[in-house]
């Protein structure tokens, strides 16, 4: 095990020395959707690294040594704001690099509470909303101005362009989802709470807050609620959601749609959700 660790460390050291002096400065973020958002702001002026890879389970993630090195060598660390591992990362980094700026990308968002049991006070899936991503993009732009004031004009212009894209995306979703206002959809894990709020939809989470098996009585009750709700789409996270998600859906008969909430291509994942809900049956 020690050998493997050493090889990884050497590989990272070599990698970060390559590029013969034209190496880009790095900013580290927690999750791939944040990387997508920040890249819209910084363009190719920065190397943006995410601690969690797409498809992972952010709520049960334990950052590795190499990931911590990446944070330590960055110009800043931008947290998603409400993910469990972030405080541990900040605590560890603070010991060795007390001056590293740490910014919360989700500050100013109107949080949803109570969807994640006792594990989380605030629903951490803030990026499942176009409106929230607009706030996050503005936060990240302001933070980058602090990190690199010389590029402020460039960052502002990029933010303006990205905000216009988000506004037209939101308007498009609003128009298409308006006929569905008040209706329900199913998920295994409650990862679309903010999305549901934005468009007046009702999210029914069958599996609860953890990516684990739920008790038989709890599942039976959730299936009853699902069947009575008229919901016809069931969003599941491939590889993470429990096998129970499959057996539950056999009794519900909804259309199973796979999506990846932590995917880098945030817009493509939002499209998957909206397209599934608005598809002709
Ligand atoms: Zn969650």
Boltz pocket constraint, residues with backbone or C-beta under 6 A from the ligand:
constraints:
  - pocket:
      binder: B
      contacts: [[A, 59], [A, 116], [A, 124], [A, 125], [A, 189], [A, 190], [A, 191], [A, 209]]
      max_distance: 6.0
